[in-house]
Amino acid sequence: MTPPDHTDPWDRGLAADLDVMLERRFNRRAAFGLFAGVGAVALLAACGNDSDSGTAATDPTTGDSTAATTATTDVTDSTAASECASPIPQETGGPFPGDGSNGPNALADPAIVRRDITTSFGEYTGTATGVPTTVTLTVLDSDGCTPLAGSAVYLWHADADGLYSMYTAPDANYLRGMQEADAAGSLSFDTVMPGCYDGRWPHMHFEIYASVDDALGGGSPVRTSQLAVPEATCQEAYATDGYETSVDNLTRITLDSDMVFSDGWDNQLAAVSGDVDSGFVLTLPVVI
């Protein structure tokens, strides 16, 4: 199908997306509702006291986060706790979500629940190539930094050529998958580094659902957002074969000029470890 004709044809496809973006610009860091029916599993720490908790600054080049003040003691996971008071913003899902809201629905097939998302499944064909990358998200409730065990994350992103499966790569459904959060709220996907297509900073989309059953049963996501990849990581990955078009595209976009991240990306920029030879690991606490 052909996405609507907007200034950015890749991620501005739906009128509803534009409405979400306008609302987000006026209320960027507003708190959102909690999961219904999802039990609290392990309280990491109370983190709402501004006088005790530190603030963090993130380097967009490396994805490293440094605390400006000393964090509170007795915190099981200090990184998650320091991010707890800042919910990840609601973002556009773009015109290629593959969740049934705009054309094809990858969530109609239970095979979408998988860790390795590099291959296609069902009636689709093809395998995505690129620099191996593991993405680990930790889903937390902003009220007390509680891990949201049993919640589900549906993640999708463009391939090395900047194409989206089921749409601009219509014969494939790779680079789409769902995982259930464990007792610590953590889940991981094995994928490849996304390419940089014209007009957007390298990113990954994701939707959070109350549970896998809710997602597969047609339920609505409780949060839709995006993860940004640090610049230095992109440059290293794009120096390899298969990312030739991404090299030039990356020179024409910055986090501050990106249509999604321009109004703030501090809690959407992934931390990074690894390299091209061993594979990259992107990690991000996702507070809702």
C-alpha positions, 0 to 999 in steps of 0.5 A: 500500500502507498503511505499518505503523502506528507513532508516526511513520507516514512514516519508521518503517514497517519493523521492520528500520528500528527495529532499525537505529536502535537499533543506531545509537544505541549505535554512532553513529559506528562505521566500516563496511566498504569497497566490494568491487571499487571501485578507488582513483582519486586519493588526496586526503590522509591525514587520520587524524592528530588532531594535524594535522587540524582539527575542524569545527562546523556551523551548523544554520541556514545549513549553513556549516562552520567549522574549529576548528583549522588543517587539514593542508597539501597537501590537494587538497580540504580540506573532504572531507579534514576530514570523512574521519575521520567516516563518515556514519551508517547510517540508516533508509530509511523505509517508502517506499524504492522499491528493492524492499525494501518494495513497488515497485522503481524500480531495476528500470528502467534509466531511473532512472539520470538527473540530472534527477529532477523528472519521472516515467519509464516507466509513471508520470506527473507532474512535481514542482514546487517551488523548483529545487535541485541536490544534489551528493554526493561519495562518499569512502572513510574510509581516506585520503579516497579518492574512490570513483569508479564507485560509485552513489547512489540518492536519493529524497525527498518532494515539496513536499506531503510525499508520496512517489512510488510510495506516497502519490503512487502514480501518479508515480515522480518525485524518485527517481534514480541517478547514478554517481560520477566520478573525484573521487567526485562526482555531482549531481541536479537536483530541487526542495526537499523539503517538511516533513511532520508529524513529520520534519525536511526531508531526503533519503534515499540509498543507496550501491552499489558500482556502477550495475550492482550497484544495478540487478542487485539488489545490497544498498546498502553504506550507507543514510543521510539528508541534512538541509536547513538551517533558513534554507534551508527557511524561504526555500523555504517562503515560496514558493507550493506549500509552505504546509503545510510552514510550520506543520510546520517550526515543530513540529520541530527537528533535535534532536527529529527521530527520525533526526537527534536523536543527531547531524547534524554530518556530515549537514547540507548546505552551501548556496549560491544562493537561491529566484530562482537555485535552491539548491545543496546539497552534502555529502561522504559518507564511508563 
